[in-house]
């Protein structure tokens, strides 16, 4: 979307969903981290909305609703820890009811 950062948000009351097709690429990127791990990140596009036009430029204003999907592809052995088994120990950082 275009416009000055911190400006007024676009009026979404008349925004319309715009259909799209992928022109190139698969939307994935693989990154090698300094600790030796490799992660794959893909951007999942859920909706694209056209929210009128930018008042300063007259160009159409688009809002993209998306979510990043992150997958660990490789991990050095020295970064791995033994997983906790239910009932064998308590992880102090876990949320009650989730481990």
C-alpha positions as CSV (number, residue, x, y, z in Angstrom):
1,X,0.0,0.0,0.0
2,X,1.2,3.5,-0.7
3,X,1.0,6.6,1.5
4,X,3.0,8.3,4.2
5,X,3.8,6.1,7.2
6,X,1.6,7.0,10.2
7,X,-1.0,8.6,8.0
8,X,-4.7,7.9,8.4
9,X,-5.6,4.3,7.7
10,X,-7.6,3.6,4.6
11,X,-11.4,3.4,4.7
12,X,-12.2,-0.3,4.5
13,X,-16.0,0.2,4.6
14,X,-16.1,-0.1,0.7
15,X,-13.0,-2.3,0.2
16,X,-13.5,-5.1,-2.2
17,X,-11.7,-8.4,-2.5
18,X,-9.5,-8.6,-5.6
19,X,-8.8,-12.0,-7.2
20,X,-5.1,-12.7,-8.2
21,X,-2.9,-15.2,-9.9
22,X,0.8,-15.9,-9.2
23,X,3.0,-14.6,-12.0
24,X,6.3,-16.2,-10.9
25,X,8.0,-17.8,-7.9
26,X,6.5,-20.2,-5.4
27,X,6.6,-17.7,-2.5
28,X,9.2,-19.6,-0.5
29,X,12.6,-18.5,0.7
30,X,15.2,-20.6,2.5
31,X,17.5,-18.9,4.9
32,X,20.6,-20.2,6.6
33,X,20.9,-18.8,10.1
34,X,24.2,-18.0,11.8
35,X,23.7,-20.9,14.2
36,X,23.7,-23.3,11.3
37,X,19.9,-23.9,11.1
38,X,18.0,-23.7,7.9
39,X,14.5,-22.4,7.9
40,X,12.0,-22.1,5.1
41,X,9.5,-19.3,5.1
42,X,6.5,-19.1,2.8
43,X,4.0,-16.2,2.8
44,X,0.4,-17.5,2.6
45,X,-1.8,-14.9,1.0
46,X,-5.3,-15.0,2.4
47,X,-7.0,-12.0,0.7
48,X,-6.1,-8.9,-1.2
49,X,-8.4,-5.9,-0.8
50,X,-8.6,-2.8,-2.9
51,X,-9.4,0.1,-0.5
52,X,-10.1,3.0,-2.8
53,X,-7.3,5.3,-4.0
54,X,-4.5,7.1,-2.2
55,X,-5.6,10.8,-1.9
56,X,-2.0,12.1,-2.5
57,X,-1.1,10.1,-5.6
58,X,-4.5,8.8,-6.9
59,X,-3.0,5.3,-7.1
60,X,-5.2,2.4,-6.0
61,X,-4.6,1.3,-2.3
62,X,-4.3,-2.4,-1.6
63,X,-4.4,-4.2,1.7
64,X,-2.8,-7.7,1.8
65,X,-3.9,-10.1,4.5
66,X,-1.2,-12.8,4.9
67,X,0.5,-15.1,7.3
68,X,4.1,-16.4,7.4
69,X,4.5,-20.1,7.5
70,X,7.9,-21.1,9.0
71,X,9.4,-24.6,8.8
72,X,12.7,-25.8,10.3
73,X,14.5,-27.7,7.5
74,X,17.9,-28.4,9.2
75,X,19.2,-28.0,12.7
76,X,22.7,-28.7,14.0
77,X,22.8,-31.5,16.6
78,X,24.4,-29.3,19.2
79,X,21.2,-27.1,19.3
80,X,18.9,-30.1,19.9
81,X,17.6,-30.9,23.4
82,X,15.8,-34.0,24.6
83,X,12.1,-33.5,24.3
84,X,10.0,-33.6,27.5
85,X,7.6,-36.5,27.6
86,X,4.2,-36.0,29.2
87,X,4.2,-36.9,32.9
88,X,8.0,-37.2,33.1
89,X,8.9,-33.6,33.9
90,X,7.6,-30.0,33.9
91,X,8.8,-27.3,31.6
92,X,8.6,-24.0,33.6
93,X,7.9,-22.1,30.4
94,X,5.0,-24.2,29.2
95,X,1.4,-23.0,29.2
96,X,-0.7,-24.9,31.7
97,X,-2.7,-27.6,29.8
98,X,-0.2,-27.6,26.9
99,X,2.6,-29.9,28.2
